[in-house]
């Protein structure tokens, strides 16, 4: 696949969303560590900060903390050689050992969120989430970091009976004895760790809870349906839906998610969780599939799932999110479903040629 920067659509989209966060000027000259920098969400965060740097004389110093220097350099192409860009070898279960590293802000997004991998490695999913965050809190406490932003998940809410959007202060049922629960339970524990570190050690933290994020920054191997289907239609393949598609989700384009993260990082209230949701994009899985099928000019078909596939499904029939807290900070989404999924397919086609 070609670099995402070869896509005119992606470059235009990145440039268009920067205005949502005028507070970026306060990061000029600061150092921001981003973990999971090549992932669906954090690579979009990186691209917005890179876009800012390329048009300002005083850049944000970016530290991409990940497992593979090669993968980081491939993803960020020519920008990885800029003076403001550096790589930190990082594994979620290892202590942070980098003498001389100072981080004014840490955006912690590293961790497994792929349903297939959650079922394959539930132990690693849990330990990577909790221990990975603890290691960054230990680092922040010793090095005077201004704030840590933790990227949690809407799965912390569990199941509920009605279709009202989840507020940040209400929680439903999670089956503690299901390996699939390794992800939401780990996210819940990590959020409590944020509150605990702030209370006991005074390390400032803020939390975001993204819903169902999509966009061309997803890996071609990502098994989440919004990602798998976007790549399928970009290749001209039909969508195969293995449920009724009635589940309600808060879909949000990766760039909208990234601006929300930066807005909360700079404006959010300490030790508070903010839902990330575009109110215009709360739709069913079936509606999402129909939009993608139309964008790719392909058919939408239904098949019964296998038992293995069913076990990996998100058990929440409704994971719509109330975004009042985020909206109160002055954030606004730029992509409605038709625009967001349409641009996603267009960008992926640019990348696969």
MARKOL-345375 format. One record per residue (C-alpha): residue in three letters; x, y, z. Coordinates in steps of 0.02 Angstrom, whole numbers, plus 50000, padded with zeros to 5 digits. Each point is the difference from the previous one (the first is absolute). Example, Ala and Ser with C-alpha at 12.3 -4.5 7.8 and 13.67 -1.06 7.14 Angstrom:
! residues 2
<rec><type>ALA</type><px>50615</px><py>49775</py><pz>50390</pz></rec>
<rec><type>SER</type><px>50069</px><py>50172</py><pz>49967</pz></rec>
! end
This chain:
! residues 353
<rec><type>UNK</type><px>50000</px><py>50000</py><pz>50000</pz></rec>
<rec><type>UNK</type><px>50054</px><py>50178</py><pz>49966</pz></rec>
<rec><type>UNK</type><px>50022</px><py>50133</py><pz>50134</pz></rec>
<rec><type>UNK</type><px>49841</px><py>50082</py><pz>50061</pz></rec>
<rec><type>UNK</type><px>50081</px><py>50166</py><pz>49954</pz></rec>
<rec><type>UNK</type><px>49982</px><py>49956</py><pz>49815</pz></rec>
<rec><type>UNK</type><px>49812</px><py>50024</py><pz>50024</pz></rec>
<rec><type>UNK</type><px>49943</px><py>50176</py><pz>49959</pz></rec>
<rec><type>UNK</type><px>49839</px><py>49963</py><pz>50094</pz></rec>
<rec><type>UNK</type><px>50093</px><py>49960</py><pz>50161</pz></rec>
<rec><type>UNK</type><px>50112</px><py>50152</py><pz>49990</pz></rec>
<rec><type>UNK</type><px>49849</px><py>50113</py><pz>49971</pz></rec>
<rec><type>UNK</type><px>49905</px><py>49920</py><pz>50145</pz></rec>
<rec><type>UNK</type><px>50146</px><py>50019</py><pz>50122</pz></rec>
<rec><type>UNK</type><px>50019</px><py>50183</py><pz>49952</pz></rec>
<rec><type>UNK</type><px>49814</px><py>50035</py><pz>50019</pz></rec>
<rec><type>UNK</type><px>49981</px><py>49936</py><pz>50179</pz></rec>
<rec><type>UNK</type><px>50143</px><py>50096</py><pz>50082</pz></rec>
<rec><type>UNK</type><px>49891</px><py>50153</py><pz>50025</pz></rec>
<rec><type>UNK</type><px>49892</px><py>49902</py><pz>50124</pz></rec>
<rec><type>UNK</type><px>50143</px><py>50012</py><pz>50127</pz></rec>
<rec><type>UNK</type><px>50066</px><py>50179</py><pz>50000</pz></rec>
<rec><type>UNK</type><px>50079</px><py>49958</py><pz>50169</pz></rec>
<rec><type>UNK</type><px>50139</px><py>49906</py><pz>49909</pz></rec>
<rec><type>UNK</type><px>50104</px><py>50159</py><pz>50010</pz></rec>
<rec><type>UNK</type><px>50024</px><py>49963</py><pz>50186</pz></rec>
<rec><type>UNK</type><px>50097</px><py>49843</py><pz>49953</pz></rec>
<rec><type>UNK</type><px>50131</px><py>50095</py><pz>49898</pz></rec>
<rec><type>UNK</type><px>50172</px><py>49958</py><pz>50069</pz></rec>
<rec><type>UNK</type><px>49928</px><py>49865</py><pz>50114</pz></rec>
<rec><type>UNK</type><px>50038</px><py>49814</py><pz>49991</pz></rec>
<rec><type>UNK</type><px>49855</px><py>49881</py><pz>49971</pz></rec>
<rec><type>UNK</type><px>50024</px><py>49811</py><pz>50016</pz></rec>
<rec><type>UNK</type><px>49874</px><py>49897</py><pz>49902</pz></rec>
<rec><type>UNK</type><px>49990</px><py>49813</py><pz>50032</pz></rec>
<rec><type>UNK</type><px>49927</px><py>49886</py><pz>49868</pz></rec>
<rec><type>UNK</type><px>50048</px><py>50131</py><pz>49868</pz></rec>
<rec><type>UNK</type><px>49964</px><py>49890</py><pz>49849</pz></rec>
<rec><type>UNK</type><px>49827</px><py>49946</py><pz>50060</pz></rec>
<rec><type>UNK</type><px>49828</px><py>50050</py><pz>49936</pz></rec>
<rec><type>UNK</type><px>49979</px><py>50145</py><pz>50121</pz></rec>
<rec><type>UNK</type><px>50172</px><py>50059</py><pz>50048</pz></rec>
<rec><type>UNK</type><px>50071</px><py>50005</py><pz>49823</pz></rec>
<rec><type>UNK</type><px>49863</px><py>50127</py><pz>49962</pz></rec>
<rec><type>UNK</type><px>50052</px><py>50099</py><pz>50156</pz></rec>
<rec><type>UNK</type><px>50179</px><py>49997</py><pz>49937</pz></rec>
<rec><type>UNK</type><px>49949</px><py>50059</py><pz>49826</pz></rec>
<rec><type>UNK</type><px>49906</px><py>50150</py><pz>50071</pz></rec>
<rec><type>UNK</type><px>50152</px><py>50050</py><pz>50104</pz></rec>
<rec><type>UNK</type><px>50115</px><py>49973</py><pz>49851</pz></rec>
<rec><type>UNK</type><px>49886</px><py>50109</py><pz>49894</pz></rec>
<rec><type>UNK</type><px>50010</px><py>50134</py><pz>50134</pz></rec>
<rec><type>UNK</type><px>50189</px><py>49989</py><pz>50005</pz></rec>
<rec><type>UNK</type><px>50019</px><py>50014</py><pz>49812</pz></rec>
<rec><type>UNK</type><px>49914</px><py>50169</py><pz>50001</pz></rec>
<rec><type>UNK</type><px>50072</px><py>50076</py><pz>50160</pz></rec>
<rec><type>UNK</type><px>50175</px><py>50060</py><pz>50041</pz></rec>
<rec><type>UNK</type><px>49995</px><py>49935</py><pz>50180</pz></rec>
<rec><type>UNK</type><px>49952</px><py>49816</py><pz>49988</pz></rec>
<rec><type>UNK</type><px>49933</px><py>49875</py><pz>50124</pz></rec>
<rec><type>UNK</type><px>50136</px><py>49873</py><pz>50042</pz></rec>
<rec><type>UNK</type><px>49927</px><py>49828</py><pz>49962</pz></rec>
<rec><type>UNK</type><px>50058</px><py>49837</py><pz>50078</pz></rec>
<rec><type>UNK</type><px>49924</px><py>49847</py><pz>49918</pz></rec>
<rec><type>UNK</type><px>50007</px><py>49860</py><pz>50129</pz></rec>
<rec><type>UNK</type><px>49978</px><py>49831</py><pz>49918</pz></rec>
<rec><type>UNK</type><px>50072</px><py>49826</py><pz>49974</pz></rec>
<rec><type>UNK</type><px>50066</px><py>50021</py><pz>49823</pz></rec>
<rec><type>UNK</type><px>50108</px><py>50143</py><pz>49939</pz></rec>
<rec><type>UNK</type><px>49979</px><py>49936</py><pz>49822</pz></rec>
<rec><type>UNK</type><px>49811</px><py>50001</py><pz>50010</pz></rec>
<rec><type>UNK</type><px>50000</px><py>50177</py><pz>50071</pz></rec>
<rec><type>UNK</type><px>50115</px><py>50061</py><pz>49862</pz></rec>
<rec><type>UNK</type><px>49897</px><py>49916</py><pz>49865</pz></rec>
<rec><type>UNK</type><px>49838</px><py>50073</py><pz>50067</pz></rec>
<rec><type>UNK</type><px>50064</px><py>50178</py><pz>50018</pz></rec>
<rec><type>UNK</type><px>50111</px><py>49996</py><pz>49845</pz></rec>
<rec><type>UNK</type><px>50101</px><py>50159</py><pz>49974</pz></rec>
<rec><type>UNK</type><px>49942</px><py>50081</py><pz>50162</pz></rec>
<rec><type>UNK</type><px>50090</px><py>49874</py><pz>50110</pz></rec>
<rec><type>UNK</type><px>50165</px><py>50084</py><pz>49953</pz></rec>
<rec><type>UNK</type><px>49945</px><py>50171</py><pz>50059</pz></rec>
<rec><type>UNK</type><px>50092</px><py>50077</py><pz>50148</pz></rec>
<rec><type>UNK</type><px>49839</px><py>50005</py><pz>50101</pz></rec>
<rec><type>UNK</type><px>49968</px><py>49813</py><pz>49978</pz></rec>
<rec><type>UNK</type><px>50081</px><py>49859</py><pz>50101</pz></rec>
<rec><type>UNK</type><px>49967</px><py>49816</py><pz>50035</pz></rec>
<rec><type>UNK</type><px>49998</px><py>49914</py><pz>50170</pz></rec>
<rec><type>UNK</type><px>50013</px><py>49811</py><pz>50008</pz></rec>
<rec><type>UNK</type><px>49854</px><py>49951</py><pz>50109</pz></rec>
<rec><type>UNK</type><px>49908</px><py>49844</py><pz>50058</pz></rec>
<rec><type>UNK</type><px>49842</px><py>50016</py><pz>50103</pz></rec>
<rec><type>UNK</type><px>50057</px><py>49879</py><pz>50135</pz></rec>
<rec><type>UNK</type><px>50174</px><py>50073</py><pz>50026</pz></rec>
<rec><type>UNK</type><px>50054</px><py>50145</py><pz>50109</pz></rec>
<rec><type>UNK</type><px>50044</px><py>50163</py><pz>49910</pz></rec>
<rec><type>UNK</type><px>50189</px><py>50012</py><pz>49995</pz></rec>
<rec><type>UNK</type><px>50058</px><py>50147</py><pz>49896</pz></rec>
<rec><type>UNK</type><px>50123</px><py>50114</py><pz>50090</pz></rec>
<rec><type>UNK</type><px>49978</px><py>50180</py><pz>49949</pz></rec>
<rec><type>UNK</type><px>49822</px><py>49980</py><pz>49938</pz></rec>
<rec><type>UNK</type><px>49881</px><py>50135</py><pz>50058</pz></rec>
<rec><type>UNK</type><px>49817</px><py>49999</py><pz>49955</pz></rec>
<rec><type>UNK</type><px>49888</px><py>50149</py><pz>50030</pz></rec>
<rec><type>UNK</type><px>49849</px><py>49898</py><pz>49943</pz></rec>
<rec><type>UNK</type><px>49970</px><py>49814</py><pz>49975</pz></rec>
<rec><type>UNK</type><px>49861</px><py>49933</py><pz>49890</pz></rec>
<rec><type>UNK</type><px>49986</px><py>49816</py><pz>50043</pz></rec>
<rec><type>UNK</type><px>49914</px><py>49903</py><pz>49863</pz></rec>
<rec><type>UNK</type><px>50103</px><py>49841</py><pz>49989</pz></rec>
<rec><type>UNK</type><px>49905</px><py>49838</py><pz>50026</pz></rec>
<rec><type>UNK</type><px>49907</px><py>49863</py><pz>49911</pz></rec>
<rec><type>UNK</type><px>49824</px><py>50043</py><pz>49941</pz></rec>
<rec><type>UNK</type><px>49978</px><py>49873</py><pz>49860</pz></rec>
<rec><type>UNK</type><px>49859</px><py>49878</py><pz>50043</pz></rec>
<rec><type>UNK</type><px>50092</px><py>49850</py><pz>49926</pz></rec>
<rec><type>UNK</type><px>50157</px><py>50039</py><pz>50098</pz></rec>
<rec><type>UNK</type><px>49902</px><py>50031</py><pz>50160</pz></rec>
<rec><type>UNK</type><px>49931</px><py>49824</py><pz>49990</pz></rec>
<rec><type>UNK</type><px>50169</px><py>49927</py><pz>49953</pz></rec>
<rec><type>UNK</type><px>50098</px><py>50093</py><pz>50136</pz></rec>
<rec><type>UNK</type><px>49883</px><py>50052</py><pz>50141</pz></rec>
<rec><type>UNK</type><px>50139</px><py>49993</py><pz>50131</pz></rec>
<rec><type>UNK</type><px>50114</px><py>50114</py><pz>49898</pz></rec>
<rec><type>UNK</type><px>49853</px><py>50114</py><pz>49966</pz></rec>
<rec><type>UNK</type><px>49972</px><py>50025</py><pz>50187</pz></rec>
<rec><type>UNK</type><px>50180</px><py>50016</py><pz>50056</pz></rec>
<rec><type>UNK</type><px>50049</px><py>50113</py><pz>49855</pz></rec>
<rec><type>UNK</type><px>49861</px><py>50122</py><pz>50042</pz></rec>
<rec><type>UNK</type><px>50029</px><py>50011</py><pz>50187</pz></rec>
<rec><type>UNK</type><px>50188</px><py>49978</py><pz>50016</pz></rec>
<rec><type>UNK</type><px>50033</px><py>50107</py><pz>49847</pz></rec>
<rec><type>UNK</type><px>49907</px><py>50146</py><pz>50076</pz></rec>
<rec><type>UNK</type><px>50081</px><py>49976</py><pz>50172</pz></rec>
<rec><type>UNK</type><px>50173</px><py>50010</py><pz>49922</pz></rec>
<rec><type>UNK</type><px>49959</px><py>50168</py><pz>49922</pz></rec>
<rec><type>UNK</type><px>49931</px><py>50066</py><pz>50164</pz></rec>
<rec><type>UNK</type><px>50162</px><py>49947</py><pz>50086</pz></rec>
<rec><type>UNK</type><px>50097</px><py>50094</py><pz>49866</pz></rec>
<rec><type>UNK</type><px>49889</px><py>50154</py><pz>50009</pz></rec>
<rec><type>UNK</type><px>50014</px><py>50011</py><pz>50189</pz></rec>
<rec><type>UNK</type><px>50190</px><py>50001</py><pz>49992</pz></rec>
<rec><type>UNK</type><px>50017</px><py>50117</py><pz>49852</pz></rec>
<rec><type>UNK</type><px>49877</px><py>50140</py><pz>50030</pz></rec>
<rec><type>UNK</type><px>49878</px><py>49960</py><pz>49860</pz></rec>
<rec><type>UNK</type><px>49858</px><py>50126</py><pz>49990</pz></rec>
<rec><type>UNK</type><px>49862</px><py>49877</py><pz>49954</pz></rec>
<rec><type>UNK</type><px>49965</px><py>49822</py><pz>49942</pz></rec>
<rec><type>UNK</type><px>49852</px><py>49968</py><pz>49886</pz></rec>
<rec><type>UNK</type><px>49940</px><py>49821</py><pz>50004</pz></rec>
<rec><type>UNK</type><px>49903</px><py>49931</py><pz>49853</pz></rec>
<rec><type>UNK</type><px>49870</px><py>49883</py><pz>50074</pz></rec>
<rec><type>UNK</type><px>49847</px><py>49929</py><pz>49911</pz></rec>
<rec><type>UNK</type><px>49811</px><py>50008</py><pz>49995</pz></rec>
<rec><type>UNK</type><px>50004</px><py>49814</py><pz>50044</pz></rec>
<rec><type>UNK</type><px>50024</px><py>50050</py><pz>50183</pz></rec>
<rec><type>UNK</type><px>49812</px><py>50032</py><pz>50005</pz></rec>
<rec><type>UNK</type><px>49948</px><py>49819</py><pz>49973</pz></rec>
<rec><type>UNK</type><px>49821</px><py>49950</py><pz>49960</pz></rec>
<rec><type>UNK</type><px>49841</px><py>50096</py><pz>50037</pz></rec>
<rec><type>UNK</type><px>49818</px><py>49976</py><pz>49954</pz></rec>
<rec><type>UNK</type><px>49950</px><py>50164</py><pz>49919</pz></rec>
<rec><type>UNK</type><px>50065</px><py>50095</py><pz>49848</pz></rec>
<rec><type>UNK</type><px>50042</px><py>50164</py><pz>50085</pz></rec>
<rec><type>UNK</type><px>50179</px><py>50057</py><pz>49968</pz></rec>
<rec><type>UNK</type><px>50118</px><py>49958</py><pz>50143</pz></rec>
<rec><type>UNK</type><px>50048</px><py>50144</py><pz>50114</pz></rec>
<rec><type>UNK</type><px>50173</px><py>49996</py><pz>50078</pz></rec>
<rec><type>UNK</type><px>49930</px><py>49960</py><pz>50173</pz></rec>
<rec><type>UNK</type><px>49897</px><py>49844</py><pz>49962</pz></rec>
<rec><type>UNK</type><px>50061</px><py>49821</py><pz>49981</pz></rec>
<rec><type>UNK</type><px>49917</px><py>49837</py><pz>49951</pz></rec>
<rec><type>UNK</type><px>50036</px><py>49815</py><pz>50015</pz></rec>
<rec><type>UNK</type><px>50162</px><py>49916</py><pz>49946</pz></rec>
<rec><type>UNK</type><px>50023</px><py>49811</py><pz>50014</pz></rec>
<rec><type>UNK</type><px>50158</px><py>49986</py><pz>50104</pz></rec>
<rec><type>UNK</type><px>50028</px><py>49817</py><pz>49955</pz></rec>
<rec><type>UNK</type><px>50002</px><py>50025</py><pz>49811</pz></rec>
<rec><type>UNK</type><px>50173</px><py>50014</py><pz>49918</pz></rec>
<rec><type>UNK</type><px>49924</px><py>50128</py><pz>49882</pz></rec>
<rec><type>UNK</type><px>49977</px><py>50110</py><pz>50154</pz></rec>
<rec><type>UNK</type><px>50189</px><py>50013</py><pz>50020</pz></rec>
<rec><type>UNK</type><px>49991</px><py>50159</py><pz>49897</pz></rec>
<rec><type>UNK</type><px>49861</px><py>50099</py><pz>50087</pz></rec>
<rec><type>UNK</type><px>50050</px><py>49941</py><pz>50174</pz></rec>
<rec><type>UNK</type><px>50181</px><py>50053</py><pz>49969</pz></rec>
<rec><type>UNK</type><px>49940</px><py>50169</py><pz>49938</pz></rec>
<rec><type>UNK</type><px>49893</px><py>50022</py><pz>50156</pz></rec>
<rec><type>UNK</type><px>50147</px><py>49957</py><pz>50112</pz></rec>
<rec><type>UNK</type><px>50116</px><py>50118</py><pz>49906</pz></rec>
<rec><type>UNK</type><px>49877</px><py>50143</py><pz>50022</pz></rec>
<rec><type>UNK</type><px>49997</px><py>49970</py><pz>50187</pz></rec>
<rec><type>UNK</type><px>50190</px><py>50000</py><pz>49995</pz></rec>
<rec><type>UNK</type><px>49993</px><py>50175</py><pz>49924</pz></rec>
<rec><type>UNK</type><px>49893</px><py>50061</py><pz>50144</pz></rec>
<rec><type>UNK</type><px>50108</px><py>49910</py><pz>50128</pz></rec>
<rec><type>UNK</type><px>50167</px><py>50068</py><pz>49937</pz></rec>
<rec><type>UNK</type><px>49930</px><py>50175</py><pz>49996</pz></rec>
<rec><type>UNK</type><px>49933</px><py>49983</py><pz>50177</pz></rec>
<rec><type>UNK</type><px>50154</px><py>49918</py><pz>50077</pz></rec>
<rec><type>UNK</type><px>50143</px><py>50075</py><pz>49900</pz></rec>
<rec><type>UNK</type><px>49928</px><py>50157</py><pz>49922</pz></rec>
<rec><type>UNK</type><px>50030</px><py>49947</py><pz>49819</pz></rec>
<rec><type>UNK</type><px>49871</px><py>50090</py><pz>49893</pz></rec>
<rec><type>UNK</type><px>49898</px><py>49888</py><pz>49887</pz></rec>
<rec><type>UNK</type><px>49850</px><py>50010</py><pz>49885</pz></rec>
<rec><type>UNK</type><px>49905</px><py>49861</py><pz>49912</pz></rec>
<rec><type>UNK</type><px>49912</px><py>49983</py><pz>49833</pz></rec>
<rec><type>UNK</type><px>49879</px><py>49862</py><pz>49953</pz></rec>
<rec><type>UNK</type><px>49990</px><py>49980</py><pz>49811</pz></rec>
<rec><type>UNK</type><px>49854</px><py>49908</py><pz>49923</pz></rec>
<rec><type>UNK</type><px>50021</px><py>49907</py><pz>49837</pz></rec>
<rec><type>UNK</type><px>50140</px><py>50083</py><pz>49905</pz></rec>
<rec><type>UNK</type><px>50029</px><py>49979</py><pz>49814</pz></rec>
<rec><type>UNK</type><px>50109</px><py>50073</py><pz>49865</pz></rec>
<rec><type>UNK</type><px>50142</px><py>49963</py><pz>49879</pz></rec>
<rec><type>UNK</type><px>50127</px><py>49993</py><pz>50142</pz></rec>
<rec><type>UNK</type><px>49933</px><py>49828</py><pz>50046</pz></rec>
<rec><type>UNK</type><px>50110</px><py>49851</py><pz>49961</pz></rec>
<rec><type>UNK</type><px>49947</px><py>49889</py><pz>49855</pz></rec>
<rec><type>UNK</type><px>50006</px><py>49859</py><pz>50129</pz></rec>
<rec><type>UNK</type><px>49879</px><py>50085</py><pz>50120</pz></rec>
<rec><type>UNK</type><px>49852</px><py>49882</py><pz>50027</pz></rec>
<rec><type>UNK</type><px>49879</px><py>50135</py><pz>50062</pz></rec>
<rec><type>UNK</type><px>49860</px><py>50005</py><pz>49873</pz></rec>
<rec><type>UNK</type><px>50015</px><py>50186</py><pz>49962</pz></rec>
<rec><type>UNK</type><px>50182</px><py>49972</py><pz>49952</pz></rec>
<rec><type>UNK</type><px>49982</px><py>49832</py><pz>49915</pz></rec>
<rec><type>UNK</type><px>49852</px><py>50058</py><pz>49896</pz></rec>
<rec><type>UNK</type><px>50083</px><py>50164</py><pz>49950</pz></rec>
<rec><type>UNK</type><px>50149</px><py>49905</py><pz>49930</pz></rec>
<rec><type>UNK</type><px>49885</px><py>49874</py><pz>49917</pz></rec>
<rec><type>UNK</type><px>49897</px><py>50129</py><pz>49906</pz></rec>
<rec><type>UNK</type><px>50157</px><py>50095</py><pz>49952</pz></rec>
<rec><type>UNK</type><px>50057</px><py>49838</py><pz>49915</pz></rec>
<rec><type>UNK</type><px>49830</px><py>49984</py><pz>49916</pz></rec>
<rec><type>UNK</type><px>49940</px><py>49856</py><pz>50110</pz></rec>
<rec><type>UNK</type><px>49823</px><py>49979</py><pz>50066</pz></rec>
<rec><type>UNK</type><px>49965</px><py>50026</py><pz>50185</pz></rec>
<rec><type>UNK</type><px>49953</px><py>49842</py><pz>50097</pz></rec>
<rec><type>UNK</type><px>49903</px><py>50044</py><pz>50158</pz></rec>
<rec><type>UNK</type><px>49988</px><py>49861</py><pz>50130</pz></rec>
<rec><type>UNK</type><px>49863</px><py>50074</py><pz>50110</pz></rec>
<rec><type>UNK</type><px>49838</px><py>50095</py><pz>49979</pz></rec>
<rec><type>UNK</type><px>50101</px><py>50159</py><pz>50014</pz></rec>
<rec><type>UNK</type><px>49875</px><py>50073</py><pz>50123</pz></rec>
<rec><type>UNK</type><px>50133</px><py>50044</py><pz>50130</pz></rec>
<rec><type>UNK</type><px>50016</px><py>50188</py><pz>50029</pz></rec>
<rec><type>UNK</type><px>50175</px><py>50074</py><pz>49997</pz></rec>
<rec><type>UNK</type><px>50080</px><py>50171</py><pz>50018</pz></rec>
<rec><type>UNK</type><px>50109</px><py>50003</py><pz>49845</pz></rec>
<rec><type>UNK</type><px>50134</px><py>50133</py><pz>49990</pz></rec>
<rec><type>UNK</type><px>50129</px><py>50035</py><pz>49865</pz></rec>
<rec><type>UNK</type><px>50180</px><py>49980</py><pz>50058</pz></rec>
<rec><type>UNK</type><px>50040</px><py>50183</py><pz>49969</pz></rec>
<rec><type>UNK</type><px>49848</px><py>50058</py><pz>50098</pz></rec>
<rec><type>UNK</type><px>50058</px><py>49883</py><pz>50138</pz></rec>
<rec><type>UNK</type><px>50174</px><py>50075</py><pz>49993</pz></rec>
<rec><type>UNK</type><px>49939</px><py>50179</py><pz>50015</pz></rec>
<rec><type>UNK</type><px>49890</px><py>49947</py><pz>50147</pz></rec>
<rec><type>UNK</type><px>50152</px><py>49923</py><pz>50086</pz></rec>
<rec><type>UNK</type><px>50103</px><py>50158</py><pz>49976</pz></rec>
<rec><type>UNK</type><px>49855</px><py>50109</py><pz>50059</pz></rec>
<rec><type>UNK</type><px>49981</px><py>49897</py><pz>50160</pz></rec>
<rec><type>UNK</type><px>50189</px><py>49994</py><pz>50027</pz></rec>
<rec><type>UNK</type><px>50009</px><py>50190</py><pz>50000</pz></rec>
<rec><type>UNK</type><px>49829</px><py>50051</py><pz>50068</pz></rec>
<rec><type>UNK</type><px>49929</px><py>49852</py><pz>50094</pz></rec>
<rec><type>UNK</type><px>49965</px><py>49996</py><pz>50186</pz></rec>
<rec><type>UNK</type><px>50123</px><py>49898</py><pz>50105</pz></rec>
<rec><type>UNK</type><px>49953</px><py>49821</py><pz>50041</pz></rec>
<rec><type>UNK</type><px>49845</px><py>50006</py><pz>49893</pz></rec>
<rec><type>UNK</type><px>49947</px><py>49882</py><pz>49862</pz></rec>
<rec><type>UNK</type><px>49933</px><py>50070</py><pz>49836</pz></rec>
<rec><type>UNK</type><px>49901</px><py>49901</py><pz>49873</pz></rec>
<rec><type>UNK</type><px>50060</px><py>50022</py><pz>49822</pz></rec>
<rec><type>UNK</type><px>49849</px><py>49997</py><pz>49887</pz></rec>
<rec><type>UNK</type><px>49940</px><py>50099</py><pz>49851</pz></rec>
<rec><type>UNK</type><px>49812</px><py>50026</py><pz>50032</pz></rec>
<rec><type>UNK</type><px>49972</px><py>49995</py><pz>49811</pz></rec>
<rec><type>UNK</type><px>50075</px><py>49825</py><pz>49988</pz></rec>
<rec><type>UNK</type><px>49900</px><py>49895</py><pz>50124</pz></rec>
<rec><type>UNK</type><px>49935</px><py>49867</py><pz>49882</pz></rec>
<rec><type>UNK</type><px>49972</px><py>49812</py><pz>49989</pz></rec>
<rec><type>UNK</type><px>50127</px><py>49877</py><pz>49932</pz></rec>
<rec><type>UNK</type><px>49881</px><py>49966</py><pz>49855</pz></rec>
<rec><type>UNK</type><px>49991</px><py>50185</py><pz>49955</pz></rec>
<rec><type>UNK</type><px>50189</px><py>50010</py><pz>50007</pz></rec>
<rec><type>UNK</type><px>50011</px><py>49848</py><pz>49884</pz></rec>
<rec><type>UNK</type><px>49876</px><py>50078</py><pz>49879</pz></rec>
<rec><type>UNK</type><px>50100</px><py>50162</py><pz>49993</pz></rec>
<rec><type>UNK</type><px>50162</px><py>49905</py><pz>49967</pz></rec>
<rec><type>UNK</type><px>49919</px><py>49890</py><pz>49867</pz></rec>
<rec><type>UNK</type><px>49937</px><py>50155</py><pz>49910</pz></rec>
<rec><type>UNK</type><px>50169</px><py>50086</py><pz>50014</pz></rec>
<rec><type>UNK</type><px>50085</px><py>49848</py><pz>49922</pz></rec>
<rec><type>UNK</type><px>49859</px><py>49960</py><pz>49878</pz></rec>
<rec><type>UNK</type><px>49992</px><py>49821</py><pz>50065</pz></rec>
<rec><type>UNK</type><px>49864</px><py>49886</py><pz>50069</pz></rec>
<rec><type>UNK</type><px>49954</px><py>49968</py><pz>50182</pz></rec>
<rec><type>UNK</type><px>49969</px><py>49816</py><pz>50044</pz></rec>
<rec><type>UNK</type><px>49956</px><py>49911</py><pz>50162</pz></rec>
<rec><type>UNK</type><px>50070</px><py>49835</py><pz>50066</pz></rec>
<rec><type>UNK</type><px>49988</px><py>49909</py><pz>50167</pz></rec>
<rec><type>UNK</type><px>50156</px><py>50017</py><pz>50109</pz></rec>
<rec><type>UNK</type><px>50102</px><py>49851</py><pz>50059</pz></rec>
<rec><type>UNK</type><px>50006</px><py>49963</py><pz>50186</pz></rec>
<rec><type>UNK</type><px>50180</px><py>50065</py><pz>50004</pz></rec>
<rec><type>UNK</type><px>49949</px><py>50163</py><pz>49917</pz></rec>
<rec><type>UNK</type><px>49851</px><py>50023</py><pz>50117</pz></rec>
<rec><type>UNK</type><px>50111</px><py>49983</py><pz>50155</pz></rec>
<rec><type>UNK</type><px>50105</px><py>50147</py><pz>49943</pz></rec>
<rec><type>UNK</type><px>49852</px><py>50118</py><pz>49973</pz></rec>
<rec><type>UNK</type><px>49981</px><py>50155</py><pz>50107</pz></rec>
<rec><type>UNK</type><px>49854</px><py>49947</py><pz>50114</pz></rec>
<rec><type>UNK</type><px>49928</px><py>50177</py><pz>50012</pz></rec>
<rec><type>UNK</type><px>49840</px><py>50021</py><pz>49898</pz></rec>
<rec><type>UNK</type><px>50009</px><py>50186</py><pz>50030</pz></rec>
<rec><type>UNK</type><px>50162</px><py>50095</py><pz>50022</pz></rec>
<rec><type>UNK</type><px>49942</px><py>50173</py><pz>49950</pz></rec>
<rec><type>UNK</type><px>50085</px><py>50137</py><pz>50100</pz></rec>
<rec><type>UNK</type><px>49943</px><py>50166</py><pz>50071</pz></rec>
<rec><type>UNK</type><px>50130</px><py>50127</py><pz>49943</pz></rec>
<rec><type>UNK</type><px>49938</px><py>50148</py><pz>50104</pz></rec>
<rec><type>UNK</type><px>50161</px><py>50012</py><pz>50099</pz></rec>
<rec><type>UNK</type><px>50110</px><py>50003</py><pz>49845</pz></rec>
<rec><type>UNK</type><px>49887</px><py>50124</py><pz>49911</pz></rec>
<rec><type>UNK</type><px>50008</px><py>50116</py><pz>50152</pz></rec>
<rec><type>UNK</type><px>50187</px><py>50020</py><pz>49965</pz></rec>
<rec><type>UNK</type><px>49962</px><py>50074</py><pz>49829</pz></rec>
<rec><type>UNK</type><px>50034</px><py>49843</py><pz>49898</pz></rec>
<rec><type>UNK</type><px>49904</px><py>49964</py><pz>49841</pz></rec>
<rec><type>UNK</type><px>50012</px><py>49852</py><pz>49881</pz></rec>
<rec><type>UNK</type><px>50039</px><py>50031</py><pz>49818</pz></rec>
<rec><type>UNK</type><px>49943</px><py>49835</py><pz>49923</pz></rec>
<rec><type>UNK</type><px>49821</px><py>49938</py><pz>49988</pz></rec>
<rec><type>UNK</type><px>49984</px><py>49814</py><pz>49956</pz></rec>
<rec><type>UNK</type><px>49982</px><py>50021</py><pz>49811</pz></rec>
<rec><type>UNK</type><px>50149</px><py>50119</py><pz>49990</pz></rec>
<rec><type>UNK</type><px>50109</px><py>49905</py><pz>50123</pz></rec>
<rec><type>UNK</type><px>49976</px><py>49826</py><pz>49928</pz></rec>
<rec><type>UNK</type><px>50006</px><py>50068</py><pz>49822</pz></rec>
<rec><type>UNK</type><px>50167</px><py>50086</py><pz>50031</pz></rec>
<rec><type>UNK</type><px>50064</px><py>49844</py><pz>50088</pz></rec>
<rec><type>UNK</type><px>49966</px><py>49892</py><pz>49847</pz></rec>
<rec><type>UNK</type><px>50076</px><py>50130</py><pz>49885</pz></rec>
<rec><type>UNK</type><px>50159</px><py>50013</py><pz>50104</pz></rec>
<rec><type>UNK</type><px>50020</px><py>49811</py><pz>50013</pz></rec>
<rec><type>UNK</type><px>49982</px><py>49986</py><pz>49811</pz></rec>
<rec><type>UNK</type><px>50138</px><py>50129</py><pz>49981</pz></rec>
<rec><type>UNK</type><px>50110</px><py>49896</py><pz>50114</pz></rec>
<rec><type>UNK</type><px>49970</px><py>49830</py><pz>49920</pz></rec>
<rec><type>UNK</type><px>50011</px><py>50070</py><pz>49823</pz></rec>
! end
